[in-house]
Amino acid sequence: MSTQHDEILQDDPVIPPITSSEVVYEGAVWDIRKETFDLPEASGLVRDLMAHTGAVGVAVVDDEQRILLAQQYRHPVRARLWEVPAGLLDVPGEDPLEAAKRELIEEADLTADHWDVLSDSCLTPGGSSETMRLYLARGLSSVPEADRHERGAEEAGFRYAWVGIDEALAAVTDGRITNAIAQLAIFHVDRVLRAEAAGAPVEFRPVDSPRRLVDGRPEFGRGAQVETTDSGED
């Protein structure tokens, strides 16, 4: 099998002919949608998917080059997981960067002067439309105690830890940190800090750079009005 290629290595947005689309379960946070669609290589494919709002995550790094981790209970896996501040894009029309700033205030009682884009990810593309933009936040300040967000539900049980990047990497490789977003954040922060320590330039995309699989495309997340085509059957 040849591995040589001359084109740019990137994911290709595709909107196939969708012959049917219906919400079969409307949930509190996201919906389950059943869709039938055609591809050049196969037709009449039926898939159930989680119609998701999308999300943002924040890799928070302090002046001592430590990453902030927060432990939160996650009921589907029956565990308290170490994670980075993150949240849903569930405010209509809210810019992802503003959502990330809001989440940092609400989940960590912090603001940041410097923001960079680390990555855009499809977290579980086999079953969910969720995409996440991950930011790097530095130049931190504490939110005054009188202005802090009152956390409820699972967030009321948050535990926090400022962790050196080598310790965080070891926890990932040992299987002690399993949250995929936290793992991604740790790997990115390690890459950035190592490059900066070596004096190598680190290039970031602008914070308002488009999300290729989301921005400018027809909505396909929660609440989307999915356009369907005639299947051609009588």
N, C-alpha and C positions, 0 to 999 in steps of 0.2 A: 504494500500500500504506500503510495507516494504521500509525503508530508509537505512537499513544496507548494507554496502558494504565493501569488504576486499581488493579491488584493489586500486592502487594509483589513486587519483583524478586528471585526466589530460585529455586534449583533444586528440583525436585519429586522426592522419593524415590518410586520405583515398583517393585513386585514383580509382573511379568507372569506369566501361566500358563506354567510351564516344563514341557514335555512330556518332555524327556529331558536328562540331564546325566551326562557321564562324563569321567573323567580319562584323556586319551589319551597324555599324557606326564608322568611324574613326575620332576621335576628336582631338582638339589641344593639350590636356593634357592626355586624356585617351580614350579608345575605348569601344564600346558596342559589346559584343559577344553573339551570341545565340548558346546554346549547348543542345543536347539531350543525356541523359545518363540513365543508369540502376542502381538500388539499389536492394539488396535482398528483400526489402519490397515493391518495386514498380519499374516498368520498363517504358521506353518511356517518362521519365520526361523531360520537355522542360523548360529551364530557360534562361532569359536574364540577363547578368551580366556586371558590369563595370570592364574591364580589367585594373588594376591599377598598377602603378610602385612600390607602397609601399612608406612609409614615415618614418620620425623620428621626435620626439618632445623632447623638453628640459625643464625640471623644473629647473629654475635658482634661486638659493638661495644665498643671500648675508650674510655678517658677522653679520648683525642684525637679521638674521633668517626671512627675508622677501622674498616673491616670486615675481619674475618679471612677470607682465602681460602686453601684448601689445594689443591695440584695433585696429581691422582691419575690413574694409567693406567686407561683404560676400554677393554677389549678389543673390545666390539661396534663401536665407532667408530674403533678403532686410533689413539687419541690420549690425551695427557695433558691433562686438563681442569682448569681452575680451578673449584673448587666451594666450598660451605660445609660444615661438619661435618654429617653426616647418617648415618642408619642404619636398618636394618629393625626393625620391631616383631615380632621373632621369639622373644621370651621370653614364653611363655604367661602371660596375666594381668597383664603389666607395664603400668603407667600410661604414657601417652605422654610426660608431663612427665618421669617418672623415666627413661624411655628416652633422652630428649633430654639429660638431665644425664649419663647414662652415656656417651653418644656424645661429649659435649664433653670429658669426662675422657679417654676412650680415644683420640680422634682429635686433640685439641688440647692435652692436658695442662693443662686449665683447669677451674675451677669458676666459677659466677656467683651473685651474691646476688639479682639482679633478673631475673625472667622475665615475658614477656608473649607473648600469642598474636598473630601477625601474619596468618595465613591458614590455610585448609584448602583443599587442591587435589586434583583428579583429574588426574594427570599425563599419562596417555595413555588416556583413557576409551574410545576406539574399539577398544582391544585388550587392556586390562589393568584389573584391579580395584584397582590400587594407588591409595591415597589418602595424602596427606602433610600433617601438621600442621607448620607453620613457626613457630618461636619466635624472639623477640628476647631475647638474653642480654646483660646488662650488670652492672657491678660485679664485675669479674673478679679472680680470684686464681690463681696458678700452683700446680699440684699438685707437692708435694715430689718431687724426682728419684727418691728411693728407692721412691715409691709409684706411679710412672708405669707405664702399660700398655705392654707390649712388643708393638709392632705387627709384623704379619707379612704375607705375600703382597703384594698391590699396595700396602697401606698402609705397608709398610716403605719405599717410595719417595716418601712425602709430601714436598712442598716447601711452605713457608708464606710468606705475605706479608700484612702489614698495609697496607691500601690506603685512601687517601682516597676518599670517596664520589664526588667528581667524576671522579677517575681511573677508578674502577670503572664508572661510567655510560658514560664514553667508550669503555671496552673492550667494553661490551655493544653500543653503537650501531655501533662499528666492526667488529663480528663477531669480535672476539678472545676474548670469553667467550661460550660457546655453551650451557653447561649451564643447563637451564631453571630449576632450583631456585636456582642462584646468581643468575641474572638476576632472578628474583622477589624474592629476598632483598635484592638491591641496590636494586631499585625501592622496596621497602617501607622500607628504611632511609633512603633519600633522602627519602621522604615524611615519615617521622617526624622526622628531623633538621631538615628545613626548617620544619616546623610548630613544633617546639620552639624553634628559633632566632627565629621570629617571635612567640613568646609565645602561640601558639595552643594550646588544649587538644588533646591526643591521646587518644582513647578506645580502649582495648584491651578485648577480651573477657577474662573471667577465665581463668586457665590451666586450670581444670577445666571450662570450658564444653563442652557436648556437640559432637561432630562430627556434623553433621546427617545426612550420608550413611552414617554408620557406627554410632555409638552408639545402642543401643536397637533396632537392626534385626537381622533374622536374618543370621547369618554368611554371607558370600559370598566370602570370600577363600580362601587356601590351607587345606586340611583341612576345608572346610565340607561338611556333609551337606545337599546341596541338595534341597529338597522338590519333587517333580515331581507333575504332575497328569495325569489320563487325557486323552489326545488326542481321545478319542471315536471313534477309528477301530477297525474290526473286524480 
